[in-house]
């Protein structure tokens, strides 16, 4: 089967699963599904994952061209509105991925604009970032790798001030999460989570720890977006390219397992297919950077990851569970929550990666 054929078949399965899920969850948002029977655990407001459900619905609408599917995607996007004023850096995840595919939808564009202005208002000039926030629990003055992707492009829609804030937000996280310039064996893996102590200094948190594969994938995705859109003559461009090289090397994105463990320090632990799907999209973005030395390696690796996810971890028709489930996603290994499950963001990034591989989506736009 050619690359186009297997990718097309898998995308059809995923989007059929989206249609079935929409019928099951109604106005709620799917979070993760049981690997035995495919039943979803849902949230009423969407949490930090709601944008991925809206994004999946927009991908389905693009695929089918159906006005009814566009209306359903638009309605789900509208239901994200309460998160505009929420104190969270995950506005990037919610509103960038929830609206970027909503081409021609004025309401989605307006919602994205409101979210961008709210994120800009939360920008802390002293800290040099948008704090993680208190909306999801815990201290608000934190910096986490999952508070980086999507936020810079979201902020950039707020004009030059937002663009500068988004760039600084990314660079501040790189200062914390990816220190030094060392590469190769023994190089330090990114530390994904930090908090501000009483003395005003940054202290690494104990959970998640270095080696959290989804955190590494989130960082690579954020850097890939920045590299792809960077002015090649700027000083930032050189630093971003070095950051991409360090992440590719330290996190073994080009040489490690196609589907990583949820935590690198626990090789006998759970896999995380959602981390692999996020990384595949990041690699496809890096493969589109003009003149970069890594382009061919990133393109080949991204296709290999997508192929593995589709042929090993995606359910097919003929079993007791629904077809089109990306299994073996790990939400929270330490807490034991949804450790072998279908995760809505894993589905989104697999569908996005396959759509890009097939030429259906321009990854410079999402």
PATISE-281542 format. One record per residue (C-alpha): residue in one letter; x, y, z. Coordinates in steps of 0.5 Angstrom, whole numbers, plus 500, padded with zeros to 3 digits. Layout:
<sites>
<'A'; <X; Y; Z>> ...
</sites>
This chain:
<sites>
<'X'; <500; 500; 500>> <'X'; <503; 507; 498>> <'X'; <504; 512; 503>> <'X'; <498; 516; 500>> <'X'; <493; 510; 501>> <'X'; <495; 508; 508>> <'X'; <495; 515; 510>> <'X'; <488; 516; 507>> <'X'; <485; 510; 510>> <'X'; <487; 512; 517>> <'X'; <485; 519; 516>> <'X'; <478; 516; 514>> <'X'; <478; 512; 520>> <'X'; <480; 518; 525>> <'X'; <474; 522; 522>> <'X'; <469; 517; 522>> <'X'; <471; 516; 529>> <'X'; <470; 524; 530>> <'X'; <463; 523; 527>> <'X'; <461; 517; 532>> <'X'; <464; 521; 538>> <'X'; <460; 527; 536>> <'X'; <454; 523; 537>> <'X'; <456; 520; 543>> <'X'; <458; 527; 547>> <'X'; <453; 532; 545>> <'X'; <455; 539; 547>> <'X'; <460; 536; 552>> <'X'; <468; 535; 550>> <'X'; <471; 528; 550>> <'X'; <477; 528; 554>> <'X'; <480; 520; 554>> <'X'; <476; 514; 552>> <'X'; <477; 507; 555>> <'X'; <481; 502; 551>> <'X'; <476; 496; 552>> <'X'; <470; 499; 549>> <'X'; <471; 506; 547>> <'X'; <467; 510; 551>> <'X'; <469; 517; 553>> <'X'; <470; 521; 559>> <'X'; <468; 528; 558>> <'X'; <468; 535; 561>> <'X'; <463; 540; 561>> <'X'; <467; 546; 559>> <'X'; <473; 543; 555>> <'X'; <479; 544; 560>> <'X'; <486; 545; 557>> <'X'; <484; 540; 551>> <'X'; <477; 543; 549>> <'X'; <481; 546; 543>> <'X'; <483; 540; 540>> <'X'; <476; 537; 540>> <'X'; <474; 543; 536>> <'X'; <480; 542; 531>> <'X'; <478; 535; 530>> <'X'; <471; 538; 528>> <'X'; <474; 543; 523>> <'X'; <479; 538; 520>> <'X'; <472; 533; 519>> <'X'; <469; 539; 516>> <'X'; <475; 541; 511>> <'X'; <475; 533; 509>> <'X'; <467; 533; 508>> <'X'; <466; 540; 505>> <'X'; <459; 539; 509>> <'X'; <455; 545; 512>> <'X'; <453; 541; 517>> <'X'; <460; 539; 519>> <'X'; <462; 546; 519>> <'X'; <456; 548; 523>> <'X'; <458; 543; 529>> <'X'; <465; 545; 529>> <'X'; <463; 553; 530>> <'X'; <458; 551; 535>> <'X'; <464; 547; 539>> <'X'; <469; 553; 538>> <'X'; <463; 558; 541>> <'X'; <463; 553; 547>> <'X'; <470; 555; 548>> <'X'; <469; 562; 550>> <'X'; <469; 562; 558>> <'X'; <476; 560; 557>> <'X'; <478; 567; 554>> <'X'; <478; 570; 561>> <'X'; <481; 564; 565>> <'X'; <488; 565; 568>> <'X'; <492; 560; 564>> <'X'; <497; 559; 559>> <'X'; <494; 554; 556>> <'X'; <490; 559; 552>> <'X'; <495; 557; 547>> <'X'; <493; 550; 546>> <'X'; <485; 552; 547>> <'X'; <484; 558; 542>> <'X'; <490; 557; 537>> <'X'; <489; 549; 535>> <'X'; <481; 550; 536>> <'X'; <481; 556; 531>> <'X'; <487; 556; 526>> <'X'; <483; 551; 522>> <'X'; <476; 555; 522>> <'X'; <478; 558; 515>> <'X'; <473; 563; 514>> <'X'; <469; 563; 520>> <'X'; <468; 570; 523>> <'X'; <466; 568; 530>> <'X'; <472; 563; 531>> <'X'; <476; 569; 528>> <'X'; <473; 574; 533>> <'X'; <474; 569; 539>> <'X'; <481; 568; 537>> <'X'; <482; 575; 537>> <'X'; <479; 576; 544>> <'X'; <483; 570; 547>> <'X'; <490; 573; 544>> <'X'; <488; 580; 548>> <'X'; <487; 576; 554>> <'X'; <493; 573; 554>> <'X'; <497; 579; 552>> <'X'; <494; 582; 558>> <'X'; <496; 576; 562>> <'X'; <503; 578; 560>> <'X'; <508; 579; 566>> <'X'; <514; 584; 563>> <'X'; <518; 582; 569>> <'X'; <518; 575; 569>> <'X'; <518; 575; 561>> <'X'; <512; 570; 560>> <'X'; <505; 569; 561>> <'X'; <505; 565; 567>> <'X'; <502; 558; 567>> <'X'; <496; 561; 572>> <'X'; <491; 558; 577>> <'X'; <485; 556; 573>> <'X'; <488; 549; 573>> <'X'; <490; 548; 580>> <'X'; <496; 550; 584>> <'X'; <501; 556; 584>> <'X'; <500; 561; 578>> <'X'; <507; 563; 578>> <'X'; <510; 557; 574>> <'X'; <513; 556; 567>> <'X'; <511; 549; 564>> <'X'; <513; 546; 557>> <'X'; <505; 545; 556>> <'X'; <504; 553; 557>> <'X'; <508; 554; 550>> <'X'; <505; 551; 544>> <'X'; <500; 555; 541>> <'X'; <501; 561; 545>> <'X'; <506; 565; 541>> <'X'; <502; 564; 534>> <'X'; <496; 566; 538>> <'X'; <499; 572; 541>> <'X'; <502; 574; 534>> <'X'; <495; 576; 532>> <'X'; <494; 581; 537>> <'X'; <499; 585; 533>> <'X'; <507; 587; 534>> <'X'; <506; 588; 542>> <'X'; <503; 581; 542>> <'X'; <508; 578; 537>> <'X'; <514; 581; 542>> <'X'; <511; 578; 548>> <'X'; <510; 571; 544>> <'X'; <517; 571; 542>> <'X'; <519; 573; 549>> <'X'; <515; 567; 552>> <'X'; <518; 562; 548>> <'X'; <525; 564; 549>> <'X'; <524; 565; 557>> <'X'; <522; 558; 557>> <'X'; <528; 555; 553>> <'X'; <532; 559; 558>> <'X'; <529; 555; 564>> <'X'; <527; 548; 560>> <'X'; <533; 548; 555>> <'X'; <539; 550; 559>> <'X'; <546; 550; 556>> <'X'; <549; 548; 549>> <'X'; <551; 541; 550>> <'X'; <549; 535; 546>> <'X'; <550; 528; 545>> <'X'; <551; 522; 551>> <'X'; <550; 525; 558>> <'X'; <547; 532; 555>> <'X'; <541; 534; 560>> <'X'; <534; 533; 558>> <'X'; <529; 539; 558>> <'X'; <526; 540; 565>> <'X'; <519; 541; 563>> <'X'; <516; 545; 570>> <'X'; <518; 551; 574>> <'X'; <515; 555; 580>> <'X'; <517; 562; 582>> <'X'; <520; 561; 590>> <'X'; <519; 566; 595>> <'X'; <526; 569; 593>> <'X'; <524; 571; 586>> <'X'; <528; 565; 583>> <'X'; <526; 559; 579>> <'X'; <526; 552; 582>> <'X'; <525; 546; 578>> <'X'; <518; 542; 580>> <'X'; <518; 535; 582>> <'X'; <513; 533; 577>> <'X'; <513; 532; 571>> <'X'; <520; 531; 571>> <'X'; <526; 531; 565>> <'X'; <524; 525; 561>> <'X'; <517; 527; 560>> <'X'; <516; 525; 553>> <'X'; <510; 530; 552>> <'X'; <513; 536; 555>> <'X'; <519; 535; 550>> <'X'; <514; 534; 544>> <'X'; <510; 540; 546>> <'X'; <517; 544; 547>> <'X'; <519; 541; 540>> <'X'; <512; 544; 537>> <'X'; <513; 551; 540>> <'X'; <520; 551; 537>> <'X'; <518; 548; 530>> <'X'; <513; 554; 529>> <'X'; <518; 559; 531>> <'X'; <523; 557; 527>> <'X'; <518; 556; 521>> <'X'; <516; 563; 521>> <'X'; <523; 566; 524>> <'X'; <526; 572; 520>> <'X'; <532; 568; 517>> <'X'; <537; 574; 518>> <'X'; <535; 576; 525>> <'X'; <539; 574; 532>> <'X'; <533; 570; 534>> <'X'; <533; 565; 528>> <'X'; <540; 563; 530>> <'X'; <538; 561; 537>> <'X'; <531; 558; 535>> <'X'; <535; 553; 530>> <'X'; <540; 551; 536>> <'X'; <534; 550; 540>> <'X'; <531; 545; 535>> <'X'; <538; 542; 534>> <'X'; <539; 541; 542>> <'X'; <532; 538; 542>> <'X'; <532; 533; 536>> <'X'; <539; 531; 540>> <'X'; <537; 531; 547>> <'X'; <530; 528; 546>> <'X'; <532; 523; 541>> <'X'; <527; 525; 536>> <'X'; <530; 522; 530>> <'X'; <534; 516; 533>> <'X'; <530; 514; 539>> <'X'; <523; 509; 539>> <'X'; <518; 511; 534>> <'X'; <513; 511; 540>> <'X'; <516; 514; 546>> <'X'; <515; 512; 554>> <'X'; <511; 517; 557>> <'X'; <517; 518; 562>> <'X'; <524; 516; 559>> <'X'; <527; 514; 566>> <'X'; <522; 509; 566>> <'X'; <523; 504; 560>> <'X'; <518; 499; 563>> <'X'; <513; 504; 564>> <'X'; <507; 506; 559>> <'X'; <508; 508; 552>> <'X'; <505; 515; 550>> <'X'; <502; 515; 543>> <'X'; <500; 522; 544>> <'X'; <507; 525; 545>> <'X'; <509; 521; 538>> <'X'; <503; 524; 534>> <'X'; <505; 531; 537>> <'X'; <512; 530; 535>> <'X'; <511; 528; 528>> <'X'; <507; 534; 527>> <'X'; <513; 538; 530>> <'X'; <518; 534; 525>> <'X'; <513; 536; 519>> <'X'; <514; 543; 521>> <'X'; <521; 543; 521>> <'X'; <522; 539; 515>> <'X'; <519; 545; 511>> <'X'; <524; 550; 514>> <'X'; <528; 552; 508>> <'X'; <535; 551; 507>> <'X'; <535; 547; 514>> <'X'; <540; 541; 515>> <'X'; <535; 537; 518>> <'X'; <529; 537; 513>> <'X'; <530; 530; 510>> <'X'; <531; 527; 516>> <'X'; <525; 530; 520>> <'X'; <521; 529; 514>> <'X'; <523; 521; 514>> <'X'; <522; 520; 521>> <'X'; <515; 524; 521>> <'X'; <512; 519; 516>> <'X'; <515; 513; 520>> <'X'; <512; 515; 526>> <'X'; <505; 516; 523>> <'X'; <506; 510; 520>> <'X'; <507; 506; 526>> <'X'; <502; 510; 530>> <'X'; <497; 508; 524>> <'X'; <499; 500; 523>> <'X'; <500; 499; 530>> <'X'; <496; 503; 535>> <'X'; <490; 505; 531>> <'X'; <484; 500; 532>> <'X'; <480; 497; 526>> <'X'; <474; 495; 524>> <'X'; <472; 488; 526>> <'X'; <473; 488; 534>> <'X'; <468; 490; 540>> <'X'; <471; 497; 540>> <'X'; <470; 502; 535>> <'X'; <475; 503; 529>> <'X'; <479; 509; 529>> <'X'; <482; 510; 536>> <'X'; <489; 512; 537>> <'X'; <490; 507; 543>> <'X'; <496; 507; 548>> <'X'; <496; 515; 550>> <'X'; <498; 516; 557>> <'X'; <495; 522; 560>> <'X'; <498; 521; 567>> <'X'; <503; 516; 568>> <'X'; <504; 517; 576>> <'X'; <497; 518; 577>> <'X'; <495; 512; 574>> <'X'; <490; 516; 570>> <'X'; <488; 514; 563>> <'X'; <495; 510; 561>> <'X'; <493; 506; 555>> <'X'; <487; 510; 553>> <'X'; <485; 514; 547>> <'X'; <486; 521; 548>> <'X'; <483; 527; 544>> <'X'; <489; 531; 543>> <'X'; <493; 525; 540>> <'X'; <487; 524; 535>> <'X'; <488; 531; 533>> <'X'; <495; 531; 532>> <'X'; <495; 524; 528>> <'X'; <489; 527; 524>> <'X'; <493; 533; 523>> <'X'; <500; 530; 521>> <'X'; <496; 525; 516>> <'X'; <492; 531; 513>> <'X'; <499; 535; 512>> <'X'; <502; 528; 509>> <'X'; <497; 528; 504>> <'X'; <497; 536; 503>> <'X'; <490; 537; 505>> <'X'; <493; 542; 511>> <'X'; <498; 548; 510>> <'X'; <502; 547; 517>> <'X'; <505; 554; 516>> <'X'; <498; 556; 518>> <'X'; <496; 551; 524>> 
</sites>
